Amino acid sequence: MDDYLIGAGALLTAGPAASISSATLHAQTEAGLACRVEAALIDFESVRADELSRVLIVAAGWSSKRFESQVVQPLLARQECSLADVLEELGRATGAGEIHLFARWLPEQGLCAALKGRGFSLVWHPLEAIDRAALISGQRLTRWRSSFHAA
């Protein structure tokens, strides 16, 4: 399981129809990588940074409830966030000094400098460092109470 990044997160959509949807990620990474990741931003869609419209942020090993209260609620309280703001909230909540970025594009110098000024470093990995991934988003889990009791 050392090669799996598993955690709770949120799928963020930017623009006029901005939204935050809860998500859970199970991703197989290159050997030895997953165990170093506490906080990550993953862009499965964009080829260039200027195309950025939907990203996944994840806290490794967290539950959805914890992610909701410690990351999503502070983001919603801000009402409007830059990418640096999102990454800062993620880093602050997880206590991670490094935030890992998995994308087909390289981060801009300005983003790296802004994060460094806030006490965080951005570690880039090509999206191909994730061999395969399962993302569950927008689902609700309901546990039914059983009428049966153990004797």
N, C-alpha and C positions, 0 to 999 in steps of 0.2 A: 504493500500500500504506500510505500515511500514515494512512488512515482505518480501519485494521484493528488491533485489539488481538489479538495472537497470543502465547500463552504456555502454560507448563505450570502445573499447579495441583493442587488436591484438592477433592473434593466432601465436605464435612463434614456429618454427620448428628448432631444432638444428642439427648439423652435416654437412656433405659435401653438402647436398642439403638444407642448411639453408634458411628459408624464413620467411617473416612477411606478414600476411594477415589481413586486417581490419576485425573487428568483433564487434557485438553488443550482449550483454548478458541481458536476463531477467531471474532472478533466484529467486525462493521462498526459503527463509531460515528459520531456527528456529526462533521462536518469539523473537523480540528485537535485533536480530543480524544485519540485513541489515542496520539499521540506524546508526550503529557504523562503517561501512566499507566505507572508502573513496578510498582506493586503495587495489587491491587484485590480487593474483596470484592463478589460479585454475588449478589443474592437474586432468583432468578427466580420464586419461589413466593409469598412472604408479602405480604399487603396492609398489615399492621401489624407493628411491631417485636415485639410480644408474641406473635406467631404464629411467630416465627423457629424453624425446625427443621432446615432444610437450606440450606447456602450453599456457594458456590464461592469459593475463594481462588485468585488467579492472580499469578504473577510474569511480567511481559512479557518475551518473548525467551528465556526459560529452557527448558532441557531437562527432561524428566521425572526423570531421574536426579539432576540438581542439585537440583530441588525436593524430591525425596524426602530427600536427605541434609541439606539446609540448612533445610528448613521442617518436613516431616512428622516426621522423627526427633526434633527438639527438642519438637514438640507431644506426641508419644507419650511422651517422657521425663517430661513434666509430669503425665501420667495424667489430669488433670482441668483444663479450661481454661474461662475466661470468654471472652466475645467480645473483650474488651479484650486478654486474653492471646494469643488467636489473631492479632489484628491486630498486636500488638507483635512476635510472632515473625516474621510476614510482613515487617513494616517493617524489623526488625533484619537479617534475612537479605538483603533486597534493597538495603538502604542507602537506602531511600526515606524522605524526611521526610514525604511526603504519601501517605496510603493512600486510594484512591478507592473510594467506596461507590456502587454502582448498585442502587437499590431503589425500591419504590413508597412506602416509608415514610421519614420523616426520622429521623436518629439522635437518641437521647436526649442531653440535656445531660450526664448522668453519664458516658456513654461517651466523649463528646468531651473532657470534663475529665480522665478517667482516661488517655486517650491523650496529651493535651497534657502531663500530668505525667510521662509516659514518653518524651517527646520527639518525638511524632508528631502530625500534624494529619489530620483526617478530612475529605475533600472529597466532598460528596454530589452525586450526579447522579440525575435520574429514570431509572428503568429504560428508559424510551423513548429515552434517549440512545444505546442500543444498538439499531440498526436491525434487524439479524438476527445470529444466532449459531449456531455449530455447536459442540457439546460432545461430546467423546469421553471416556467414563468407564468404568473397569473393563475395558478391553480390554488384551490383551497382544499385542505384536508379536513374532513369531518370524522370524528371518532364517535361511533354509535355506542351508547350505553347498552350493555347486555343485561337481559333480565335474569340471566343464569348466574348463580353464585357457587363458588367452590364449597364443598361440604367440609 
